[in-house]
């Protein structure tokens, strides 16, 4: 829908519907999402990521921020289906839908890529020591440390709110706001919005980015790396 936003004139209602449908179908296929959208399940308790990400932050981030994306996506979806909608209204709602579906997709990836740290009996922070993902990271980044530096650098370079992603081709990109990286296959997404770390780290994004590596579920990342 990005292309719609670049048009000077609002598109026709039919065009908005067509693009909204195409966009939803694409995302449904990739992530088995169904409209109306539902809040995905969190695979761990709010305090599971302590001490690296505090329970209150996980609770607010999941139950409030992410839930709002779900509610706003559904609100836009039902608005778009109402008869008699104006072109300007459809344009606004399609942007709302796009932004909020992006919010759901990015957060689903983020929360799925995290796990209880190993010192608490979890798999968080355990980087593979063999296998195709390990070999590919070694070839491209020299190993885990190089990959971590690349992701940190990306996360720090993103001005304001946004994301740093690792993709299936092992490239690293960043994106503003909740923009889902279309045309790429992200296998890890790190939220660098202040709401992801402010309660514990305040302005210290670098410290958050250092510590998040203790709770990354590399087994999950690797499963996406291997997925077709
Ligand atoms: Mn977030």
Boltz pocket constraint, residues with backbone or C-beta under 6 A from the ligand:
constraints:
  - pocket:
      binder: B
      contacts: [[A, 61], [A, 65], [A, 107], [A, 191], [A, 193], [A, 195], [A, 196]]
      max_distance: 6.0
